[in-house]
Amino acid sequence: MSELRPSFGERDTYLNLLSAAYADGRIDDEEFDKRTQGVLSAVTHKDAIAQFEGLPAMCSPQQILAQMEDGTLSQLSDWIDVGQIATDS
């Protein structure tokens, strides 16, 4: 999956994760902007996932994508608005 191009909904998922990390104070304004631009300009999932280097594993896009595929996304509700992602995808 890492060499596939992310859909708009998948990009939104990545951006929601970055927003959660920013809201938690894990990244500052400048880093948030840089990582957001990295997700928006990513050609593949691998490129988008690279924007999460150094962030906690519970914020991992790999986990989000896996849980989007197997239907267990609600386990990450403490980090992101699951309802928002479920309707965007």
NULOBA-506978 format. One record per atom (N, C-alpha, C, CB): residue in one letter; atom name; residue number from 1; x negated, y negated, z negated. Coordinates in nm, 2 decimals. Last residue first. Glycine has a CB too. Layout:
N
[A CA NUM [X Y Z]]
...
***
This chain:
89
[S N 89 [1.41 -0.92 -0.42]]
[S CA 89 [1.34 -0.81 -0.34]]
[S C 89 [1.43 -0.75 -0.24]]
[S CB 89 [1.29 -0.71 -0.43]]
[D N 88 [1.56 -1.09 -0.58]]
[D CA 88 [1.47 -1.15 -0.47]]
[D C 88 [1.42 -1.04 -0.38]]
[D CB 88 [1.36 -1.22 -0.53]]
[T N 87 [1.69 -0.94 -0.77]]
[T CA 87 [1.77 -1.00 -0.67]]
[T C 87 [1.69 -1.06 -0.55]]
[T CB 87 [1.86 -1.11 -0.73]]
[A N 86 [1.47 -0.86 -0.92]]
[A CA 86 [1.56 -0.76 -0.87]]
[A C 86 [1.65 -0.82 -0.76]]
[A CB 86 [1.65 -0.70 -0.98]]
[I N 85 [1.37 -1.10 -1.01]]
[I CA 85 [1.29 -1.02 -0.92]]
[I C 85 [1.38 -0.92 -0.85]]
[I CB 85 [1.17 -0.95 -0.99]]
[Q N 84 [1.57 -1.19 -1.18]]
[Q CA 84 [1.53 -1.27 -1.07]]
[Q C 84 [1.46 -1.19 -0.97]]
[Q CB 84 [1.44 -1.39 -1.12]]
[G N 83 [1.57 -0.98 -1.37]]
[G CA 83 [1.69 -1.01 -1.29]]
[G C 83 [1.66 -1.09 -1.17]]
[G CB 83 [1.80 -1.08 -1.37]]
[V N 82 [1.32 -1.02 -1.50]]
[V CA 82 [1.35 -0.90 -1.42]]
[V C 82 [1.47 -0.92 -1.32]]
[V CB 82 [1.37 -0.78 -1.51]]
[D N 81 [1.12 -1.25 -1.55]]
[D CA 81 [1.26 -1.24 -1.54]]
[D C 81 [1.30 -1.13 -1.44]]
[D CB 81 [1.32 -1.38 -1.49]]
[I N 80 [0.83 -1.12 -1.73]]
[I CA 80 [0.89 -1.18 -1.62]]
[I C 80 [1.05 -1.17 -1.62]]
[I CB 80 [0.84 -1.12 -1.49]]
[W N 79 [0.75 -1.01 -1.98]]
[W CA 79 [0.66 -1.09 -1.90]]
[W C 79 [0.73 -1.17 -1.79]]
[W CB 79 [0.56 -1.01 -1.84]]
[D N 78 [0.95 -0.84 -2.08]]
[D CA 78 [0.88 -0.94 -2.17]]
[D C 78 [0.80 -1.04 -2.09]]
[D CB 78 [0.80 -0.87 -2.28]]
[S N 77 [1.01 -0.66 -1.88]]
[S CA 77 [1.10 -0.78 -1.90]]
[S C 77 [1.04 -0.88 -2.00]]
[S CB 77 [1.23 -0.73 -1.95]]
[L N 76 [0.90 -0.44 -1.79]]
[L CA 76 [0.81 -0.55 -1.79]]
[L C 76 [0.89 -0.68 -1.82]]
[L CB 76 [0.74 -0.57 -1.66]]
[Q N 75 [1.09 -0.24 -1.77]]
[Q CA 75 [0.99 -0.23 -1.87]]
[Q C 75 [0.91 -0.35 -1.89]]
[Q CB 75 [0.91 -0.11 -1.85]]
[S N 74 [1.24 -0.28 -1.53]]
[S CA 74 [1.28 -0.35 -1.65]]
[S C 74 [1.19 -0.33 -1.77]]
[S CB 74 [1.42 -0.29 -1.69]]
[L N 73 [1.13 -0.12 -1.32]]
[L CA 73 [1.09 -0.26 -1.34]]
[L C 73 [1.12 -0.32 -1.47]]
[L CB 73 [1.14 -0.34 -1.23]]
[T N 72 [1.17 0.14 -1.23]]
[T CA 72 [1.15 0.12 -1.37]]
[T C 72 [1.10 -0.03 -1.41]]
[T CB 72 [1.06 0.22 -1.43]]
[G N 71 [1.18 0.22 -0.96]]
[G CA 71 [1.30 0.17 -1.03]]
[G C 71 [1.29 0.14 -1.18]]
[G CB 71 [1.41 0.27 -1.00]]
[D N 70 [0.96 0.28 -0.81]]
[D CA 70 [1.03 0.39 -0.88]]
[D C 70 [1.15 0.34 -0.97]]
[D CB 70 [0.93 0.46 -0.97]]
[E N 69 [0.89 0.03 -0.69]]
[E CA 69 [0.91 0.15 -0.61]]
[E C 69 [0.99 0.26 -0.68]]
[E CB 69 [0.78 0.21 -0.56]]
[M N 68 [0.85 -0.14 -0.90]]
[M CA 68 [0.95 -0.17 -0.80]]
[M C 68 [0.99 -0.05 -0.72]]
[M CB 68 [0.90 -0.29 -0.71]]
[Q N 67 [0.64 -0.01 -1.02]]
[Q CA 67 [0.77 0.00 -1.09]]
[Q C 67 [0.88 -0.05 -1.00]]
[Q CB 67 [0.77 -0.09 -1.22]]
[A N 66 [0.44 -0.06 -0.84]]
[A CA 66 [0.47 0.08 -0.87]]
[A C 66 [0.61 0.09 -0.93]]
[A CB 66 [0.37 0.14 -0.96]]
[L N 65 [0.44 -0.34 -0.86]]
[L CA 65 [0.47 -0.28 -0.73]]
[L C 65 [0.51 -0.13 -0.76]]
[L CB 65 [0.35 -0.28 -0.64]]
[I N 64 [0.36 -0.37 -1.13]]
[I CA 64 [0.49 -0.43 -1.08]]
[I C 64 [0.53 -0.36 -0.95]]
[I CB 64 [0.48 -0.58 -1.06]]
[Q N 63 [0.11 -0.25 -1.14]]
[Q CA 63 [0.22 -0.20 -1.22]]
[Q C 63 [0.36 -0.25 -1.17]]
[Q CB 63 [0.20 -0.24 -1.37]]
[Q N 62 [-0.02 -0.43 -0.97]]
[Q CA 62 [-0.01 -0.29 -0.93]]
[Q C 62 [0.10 -0.22 -1.01]]
[Q CB 62 [-0.15 -0.21 -0.96]]
[P N 61 [-0.02 -0.67 -1.11]]
[P CA 61 [0.07 -0.65 -0.99]]
[P C 61 [0.08 -0.51 -0.95]]
[P CB 61 [0.02 -0.74 -0.88]]
[S N 60 [-0.03 -0.67 -1.46]]
[S CA 60 [-0.09 -0.62 -1.34]]
[S C 60 [0.01 -0.61 -1.22]]
[S CB 60 [-0.14 -0.48 -1.37]]
[C N 59 [0.01 -0.74 -1.71]]
[C CA 59 [0.05 -0.84 -1.61]]
[C C 59 [0.01 -0.80 -1.47]]
[C CB 59 [-0.01 -0.98 -1.65]]
[M N 58 [-0.11 -0.56 -1.86]]
[M CA 58 [0.04 -0.56 -1.87]]
[M C 58 [0.09 -0.66 -1.77]]
[M CB 58 [0.09 -0.59 -2.01]]
[A N 57 [-0.38 -0.62 -1.84]]
[A CA 57 [-0.33 -0.51 -1.76]]
[A C 57 [-0.17 -0.51 -1.76]]
[A CB 57 [-0.37 -0.38 -1.81]]
[P N 56 [-0.45 -0.97 -1.83]]
[P CA 56 [-0.42 -0.85 -1.90]]
[P C 56 [-0.36 -0.75 -1.81]]
[P CB 56 [-0.34 -0.87 -2.02]]
[L N 55 [-0.69 -1.10 -1.59]]
[L CA 55 [-0.57 -1.11 -1.67]]
[L C 55 [-0.53 -0.98 -1.73]]
[L CB 55 [-0.45 -1.16 -1.58]]
[G N 54 [-0.91 -1.05 -1.43]]
[G CA 54 [-0.93 -1.11 -1.56]]
[G C 54 [-0.81 -1.13 -1.65]]
[G CB 54 [-1.00 -1.24 -1.55]]
[E N 53 [-0.75 -1.09 -1.13]]
[E CA 53 [-0.87 -1.05 -1.20]]
[E C 53 [-0.89 -1.13 -1.33]]
[E CB 53 [-1.00 -1.07 -1.11]]
[F N 52 [-0.54 -1.17 -0.97]]
[F CA 52 [-0.51 -1.13 -1.11]]
[F C 52 [-0.63 -1.08 -1.19]]
[F CB 52 [-0.40 -1.03 -1.12]]
[Q N 51 [-0.60 -1.19 -0.71]]
[Q CA 51 [-0.58 -1.32 -0.79]]
[Q C 51 [-0.55 -1.29 -0.93]]
[Q CB 51 [-0.46 -1.39 -0.73]]
[A N 50 [-0.60 -0.95 -0.60]]
[A CA 50 [-0.73 -1.00 -0.64]]
[A C 50 [-0.72 -1.13 -0.72]]
[A CB 50 [-0.82 -1.03 -0.52]]
[I N 49 [-0.35 -0.91 -0.51]]
[I CA 49 [-0.38 -0.85 -0.64]]
[I C 49 [-0.51 -0.91 -0.69]]
[I CB 49 [-0.39 -0.70 -0.62]]
[A N 48 [-0.37 -1.04 -0.26]]
[A CA 48 [-0.28 -1.10 -0.36]]
[A C 48 [-0.32 -1.04 -0.50]]
[A CB 48 [-0.13 -1.07 -0.34]]
[D N 47 [-0.54 -0.86 -0.12]]
[D CA 47 [-0.57 -1.00 -0.14]]
[D C 47 [-0.50 -1.07 -0.25]]
[D CB 47 [-0.55 -1.08 0.00]]
[K N 46 [-0.38 -0.63 -0.13]]
[K CA 46 [-0.51 -0.63 -0.20]]
[K C 46 [-0.56 -0.77 -0.22]]
[K CB 46 [-0.61 -0.55 -0.11]]
[H N 45 [-0.16 -0.69 0.03]]
[H CA 45 [-0.14 -0.68 -0.12]]
[H C 45 [-0.28 -0.69 -0.19]]
[H CB 45 [-0.07 -0.55 -0.15]]
[T N 44 [-0.29 -0.94 0.27]]
[T CA 44 [-0.25 -0.80 0.22]]
[T C 44 [-0.22 -0.80 0.07]]
[T CB 44 [-0.37 -0.70 0.26]]
[V N 43 [-0.32 -1.21 0.29]]
[V CA 43 [-0.28 -1.13 0.41]]
[V C 43 [-0.23 -1.00 0.37]]
[V CB 43 [-0.39 -1.12 0.51]]
[A N 42 [-0.26 -1.49 0.09]]
[A CA 42 [-0.30 -1.35 0.10]]
[A C 42 [-0.24 -1.28 0.22]]
[A CB 42 [-0.25 -1.27 -0.03]]
[S N 41 [-0.17 -1.74 0.04]]
[S CA 41 [-0.25 -1.72 0.16]]
[S C 41 [-0.29 -1.58 0.18]]
[S CB 41 [-0.37 -1.81 0.16]]
[L N 40 [-0.03 -1.71 -0.20]]
[L CA 40 [0.04 -1.76 -0.08]]
[L C 40 [-0.04 -1.74 0.05]]
[L CB 40 [0.07 -1.91 -0.10]]
[V N 39 [-0.24 -1.63 -0.37]]
[V CA 39 [-0.13 -1.54 -0.34]]
[V C 39 [-0.06 -1.58 -0.21]]
[V CB 39 [-0.03 -1.54 -0.46]]
[G N 38 [-0.40 -1.86 -0.36]]
[G CA 38 [-0.46 -1.73 -0.32]]
[G C 38 [-0.35 -1.63 -0.29]]
[G CB 38 [-0.55 -1.67 -0.43]]
[Q N 37 [-0.23 -2.05 -0.48]]
[Q CA 37 [-0.27 -2.06 -0.34]]
[Q C 37 [-0.33 -1.93 -0.28]]
[Q CB 37 [-0.37 -2.18 -0.32]]
[T N 36 [-0.24 -1.94 -0.74]]
[T CA 36 [-0.11 -1.95 -0.66]]
[T C 36 [-0.14 -1.96 -0.51]]
[T CB 36 [-0.03 -2.07 -0.71]]
[R N 35 [-0.50 -1.97 -0.81]]
[R CA 35 [-0.45 -1.84 -0.79]]
[R C 35 [-0.32 -1.84 -0.71]]
[R CB 35 [-0.43 -1.77 -0.93]]
[K N 34 [-0.51 -2.26 -0.81]]
[K CA 34 [-0.60 -2.18 -0.73]]
[K C 34 [-0.55 -2.04 -0.70]]
[K CB 34 [-0.74 -2.17 -0.79]]
[D N 33 [-0.31 -2.32 -1.01]]
[D CA 33 [-0.30 -2.37 -0.87]]
[D C 33 [-0.39 -2.29 -0.77]]
[D CB 33 [-0.34 -2.52 -0.86]]
[F N 32 [-0.43 -2.19 -1.23]]
[F CA 32 [-0.30 -2.15 -1.18]]
[F C 32 [-0.28 -2.19 -1.04]]
[F CB 32 [-0.19 -2.21 -1.27]]
[E N 31 [-0.67 -2.33 -1.26]]
[E CA 31 [-0.67 -2.19 -1.22]]
[E C 31 [-0.54 -2.14 -1.17]]
[E CB 31 [-0.72 -2.11 -1.35]]
[E N 30 [-0.56 -2.58 -1.33]]
[E CA 30 [-0.64 -2.57 -1.21]]
[E C 30 [-0.65 -2.42 -1.16]]
[E CB 30 [-0.78 -2.62 -1.24]]
[D N 29 [-0.41 -2.53 -1.57]]
[D CA 29 [-0.35 -2.58 -1.45]]
[D C 29 [-0.43 -2.56 -1.32]]
[D CB 29 [-0.33 -2.73 -1.46]]
[D N 28 [-0.53 -2.21 -1.70]]
[D CA 28 [-0.50 -2.35 -1.71]]
[D C 28 [-0.44 -2.40 -1.57]]
[D CB 28 [-0.63 -2.43 -1.74]]
[I N 27 [-0.41 -1.90 -1.83]]
[I CA 27 [-0.48 -1.97 -1.73]]
[I C 27 [-0.44 -2.12 -1.74]]
[I CB 27 [-0.45 -1.91 -1.59]]
[R N 26 [-0.28 -1.82 -2.06]]
[R CA 26 [-0.40 -1.74 -2.02]]
[R C 26 [-0.48 -1.81 -1.91]]
[R CB 26 [-0.34 -1.60 -1.98]]
[G N 25 [-0.05 -1.94 -2.16]]
[G CA 25 [-0.18 -2.01 -2.18]]
[G C 25 [-0.30 -1.93 -2.14]]
[G CB 25 [-0.19 -2.04 -2.33]]
[D N 24 [0.19 -1.84 -2.09]]
[D CA 24 [0.13 -1.78 -2.21]]
[D C 24 [-0.01 -1.85 -2.24]]
[D CB 24 [0.10 -1.63 -2.19]]
[A N 23 [0.23 -1.97 -1.85]]
[A CA 23 [0.32 -2.00 -1.97]]
[A C 23 [0.26 -1.95 -2.10]]
[A CB 23 [0.46 -1.95 -1.95]]
[Y N 22 [0.04 -1.82 -1.70]]
[Y CA 22 [0.03 -1.97 -1.72]]
[Y C 22 [0.11 -2.01 -1.84]]
[Y CB 22 [0.07 -2.05 -1.60]]
[A N 21 [0.16 -1.57 -1.69]]
[A CA 21 [0.03 -1.59 -1.75]]
[A C 21 [0.00 -1.73 -1.78]]
[A CB 21 [-0.08 -1.53 -1.65]]
[A N 20 [0.40 -1.64 -1.56]]
[A CA 20 [0.41 -1.59 -1.70]]
[A C 20 [0.27 -1.60 -1.76]]
[A CB 20 [0.45 -1.44 -1.69]]
[S N 19 [0.30 -1.72 -1.31]]
[S CA 19 [0.37 -1.82 -1.39]]
[S C 19 [0.38 -1.77 -1.54]]
[S CB 19 [0.51 -1.84 -1.34]]
[L N 18 [0.20 -1.48 -1.22]]
[L CA 18 [0.11 -1.59 -1.25]]
[L C 18 [0.18 -1.69 -1.34]]
[L CB 18 [0.06 -1.65 -1.12]]
[L N 17 [0.45 -1.35 -1.19]]
[L CA 17 [0.35 -1.30 -1.29]]
[L C 17 [0.25 -1.40 -1.32]]
[L CB 17 [0.28 -1.17 -1.23]]
[N N 16 [0.57 -1.50 -0.99]]
[N CA 16 [0.63 -1.49 -1.12]]
[N C 16 [0.53 -1.44 -1.23]]
[N CB 16 [0.75 -1.40 -1.12]]
[L N 15 [0.39 -1.44 -0.78]]
[L CA 15 [0.40 -1.58 -0.83]]
[L C 15 [0.46 -1.58 -0.97]]
[L CB 15 [0.47 -1.67 -0.73]]
[Y N 14 [0.45 -1.17 -0.74]]
[Y CA 14 [0.32 -1.21 -0.78]]
[Y C 14 [0.32 -1.35 -0.84]]
[Y CB 14 [0.22 -1.20 -0.66]]
[T N 13 [0.72 -1.20 -0.66]]
[T CA 13 [0.69 -1.12 -0.78]]
[T C 13 [0.55 -1.16 -0.83]]
[T CB 13 [0.70 -0.97 -0.75]]
[D N 12 [0.69 -1.35 -0.42]]
[D CA 12 [0.76 -1.41 -0.54]]
[D C 12 [0.73 -1.33 -0.67]]
[D CB 12 [0.91 -1.41 -0.51]]
[R N 11 [0.57 -1.14 -0.27]]
[R CA 11 [0.49 -1.26 -0.31]]
[R C 11 [0.55 -1.34 -0.42]]
[R CB 11 [0.48 -1.36 -0.18]]
[E N 10 [0.79 -0.98 -0.25]]
[E CA 10 [0.67 -0.93 -0.32]]
[E C 10 [0.58 -1.05 -0.36]]
[E CB 10 [0.60 -0.83 -0.24]]
[G N 9 [0.96 -1.14 -0.10]]
[G CA 9 [1.00 -1.10 -0.23]]
[G C 9 [0.88 -1.05 -0.32]]
[G CB 9 [1.10 -0.99 -0.22]]
[F N 8 [0.82 -1.15 0.14]]
[F CA 8 [0.84 -1.28 0.06]]
[F C 8 [0.88 -1.24 -0.08]]
[F CB 8 [0.96 -1.36 0.13]]
[S N 7 [0.58 -0.88 0.14]]
[S CA 7 [0.70 -0.95 0.18]]
[S C 7 [0.72 -1.07 0.10]]
[S CB 7 [0.83 -0.85 0.16]]
[P N 6 [0.23 -0.82 0.22]]
[P CA 6 [0.34 -0.84 0.12]]
[P C 6 [0.46 -0.92 0.18]]
[P CB 6 [0.29 -0.92 0.00]]
[R N 5 [0.10 -0.58 0.44]]
[R CA 5 [0.13 -0.72 0.41]]
[R C 5 [0.25 -0.74 0.31]]
[R CB 5 [0.17 -0.79 0.55]]
[L N 4 [-0.11 -0.32 0.32]]
[L CA 4 [0.01 -0.37 0.38]]
[L C 4 [0.03 -0.52 0.35]]
[L CB 4 [0.13 -0.29 0.34]]
[E N 3 [-0.32 -0.23 0.17]]
[E CA 3 [-0.36 -0.29 0.30]]
[E C 3 [-0.23 -0.34 0.38]]
[E CB 3 [-0.43 -0.19 0.39]]
[S N 2 [-0.21 -0.12 -0.05]]
[S CA 2 [-0.29 -0.24 -0.07]]
[S C 2 [-0.33 -0.31 0.06]]
[S CB 2 [-0.41 -0.21 -0.14]]
[M N 1 [-0.08 0.12 0.00]]
[M CA 1 [0.00 0.00 0.00]]
[M C 1 [-0.09 -0.13 0.00]]
[M CB 1 [0.09 0.00 -0.12]]
***
